[in-house]
């Protein structure tokens, strides 16, 4: 189930949906990680709205840029107090609420949008 030539340059969201549809274990893992992706995506969107680099957010939080990079990495599970500190540093409050489950396709779209908006090159201060 690897990447084929037809997927290169194609619709990444469609490809991910296809992979999840064919692999129940992948779908289960995707759903398990959903809250992590939601938190990371929300921080990225807020940081982009505020026009902050990772370094600038780190300075406001009083931590190193590596801490912010780790916070925004899907390989790490962010702590609630770190998420709250990032929110405060950007002038936001963290609100946690329970909502009925939503369609996983919407989560993929929102997460992809947030990461697509994340600049790939470091901006100069």
C-alpha positions as a printed NumPy array, in Angstrom:
array([[  0.   ,   0.   ,   0.   ],
       [  2.81 ,   2.387,  -0.841],
       [  2.794,   5.592,  -2.788],
       [  2.375,   4.943,  -6.477],
       [  3.196,   7.169,  -9.42 ],
       [ -0.508,   8.074,  -9.737],
       [ -0.468,   9.579,  -6.24 ],
       [  2.529,  11.83 ,  -6.776],
       [  1.252,  15.353,  -7.317],
       [ -2.342,  14.211,  -6.815],
       [ -4.964,  15.061,  -4.238],
       [ -3.323,  14.279,  -0.888],
       [ -6.615,  14.311,   1.017],
       [ -8.194,  11.842,  -1.377],
       [ -5.163,   9.59 ,  -1.082],
       [ -5.312,   9.681,   2.732],
       [ -9.033,   8.89 ,   2.687],
       [ -8.328,   5.976,   0.358],
       [ -5.604,   4.615,   2.642],
       [ -7.824,   4.899,   5.727],
       [-10.74 ,   3.231,   3.937],
       [ -8.557,   0.238,   3.05 ],
       [ -6.859,  -0.113,   6.423],
       [ -9.05 ,  -0.324,   9.559],
       [ -5.963,  -0.165,  11.813],
       [ -4.86 ,   3.071,  10.155],
       [ -8.368,   4.512,  10.579],
       [ -8.405,   3.54 ,  14.271],
       [ -5.017,   5.172,  14.844],
       [ -6.161,   8.282,  13.   ],
       [ -9.214,   8.545,  15.268],
       [ -7.095,   7.929,  18.387],
       [ -4.757,  10.787,  17.462],
       [ -7.576,  13.156,  16.499],
       [ -7.557,  15.26 ,  19.689],
       [ -3.796,  15.762,  19.39 ],
       [ -4.182,  16.954,  15.786],
       [ -7.047,  19.241,  16.794],
       [ -4.967,  20.924,  19.516],
       [ -1.915,  21.341,  17.294],
       [ -3.991,  22.667,  14.406],
       [ -5.697,  25.236,  16.621],
       [ -2.358,  26.528,  17.923],
       [ -0.97 ,  26.752,  14.381],
       [ -4.03 ,  28.661,  13.166],
       [ -3.808,  31.104,  16.098],
       [ -0.072,  31.608,  15.571],
       [ -0.648,  32.301,  11.874],
       [ -3.498,  34.738,  12.669],
       [ -1.187,  36.603,  15.03 ],
       [  1.632,  36.6  ,  12.469],
       [  4.102,  35.012,  14.871],
       [  7.078,  32.842,  14.08 ],
       [  7.87 ,  29.873,  16.298],
       [ 10.752,  31.886,  17.747],
       [  8.486,  34.834,  18.584],
       [  5.933,  32.56 ,  20.233],
       [  8.723,  30.893,  22.206],
       [  9.965,  34.288,  23.435],
       [  6.46 ,  35.212,  24.576],
       [  6.131,  31.866,  26.381],
       [  9.587,  32.161,  27.966],
       [ 10.774,  28.875,  26.43 ],
       [ 13.139,  27.859,  23.655],
       [ 12.076,  27.625,  20.028],
       [ 12.647,  23.853,  20.296],
       [  9.824,  23.637,  22.862],
       [  7.427,  25.355,  20.442],
       [  8.608,  23.16 ,  17.575],
       [  7.944,  20.067,  19.694],
       [  4.539,  21.459,  20.731],
       [  3.549,  21.79 ,  17.065],
       [  4.917,  18.388,  16.061],
       [  2.443,  15.551,  15.538],
       [  5.08 ,  13.144,  16.881],
       [  4.596,  14.554,  20.394],
       [  1.547,  14.716,  22.587],
       [  1.31 ,  18.271,  23.951],
       [  0.578,  18.792,  27.649],
       [ -2.492,  20.832,  28.509],
       [ -0.443,  23.337,  30.52 ],
       [  1.867,  23.887,  27.527],
       [ -1.119,  24.419,  25.221],
       [ -2.561,  26.88 ,  27.757],
       [  0.768,  28.735,  27.969],
       [  0.894,  29.047,  24.172],
       [ -2.682,  30.32 ,  24.104],
       [ -1.962,  32.93 ,  26.807],
       [  1.209,  34.033,  25.017],
       [ -0.895,  34.793,  21.94 ],
       [ -3.649,  36.549,  23.9  ],
       [ -6.107,  33.649,  23.951],
       [ -7.747,  31.573,  26.668],
       [ -7.818,  27.794,  26.416],
       [-11.323,  26.369,  26.552],
       [-11.911,  22.649,  26.724],
       [-15.318,  21.243,  25.918],
       [-16.785,  17.883,  25.101],
       [-18.685,  17.633,  21.833],
       [-20.302,  14.76 ,  19.995],
       [-17.949,  13.04 ,  17.585],
       [-17.699,  14.596,  14.178],
       [-16.863,  13.058,  10.836],
       [-13.176,  12.22 ,  10.584],
       [-12.997,  13.581,   7.035],
       [-13.63 ,  17.068,   8.423],
       [-10.727,  16.673,  10.864],
       [ -8.373,  15.699,   8.021],
       [ -9.413,  18.757,   6.022],
       [ -8.975,  21.136,   8.971],
       [ -5.618,  19.684,   9.943],
       [ -4.359,  19.767,   6.375],
       [ -5.447,  23.397,   6.018],
       [ -3.567,  24.358,   9.175],
       [ -0.372,  22.631,   8.073],
       [ -0.681,  24.012,   4.545],
       [ -0.805,  27.515,   6.041],
       [  2.335,  26.834,   8.094],
       [  5.246,  28.594,   6.346],
       [  7.973,  26.198,   5.26 ],
       [ 10.775,  28.784,   5.296],
       [ 11.851,  30.554,   8.447],
       [ 10.774,  34.16 ,   8.403],
       [ 13.325,  36.792,   9.334],
       [ 12.63 ,  38.732,  12.501]])
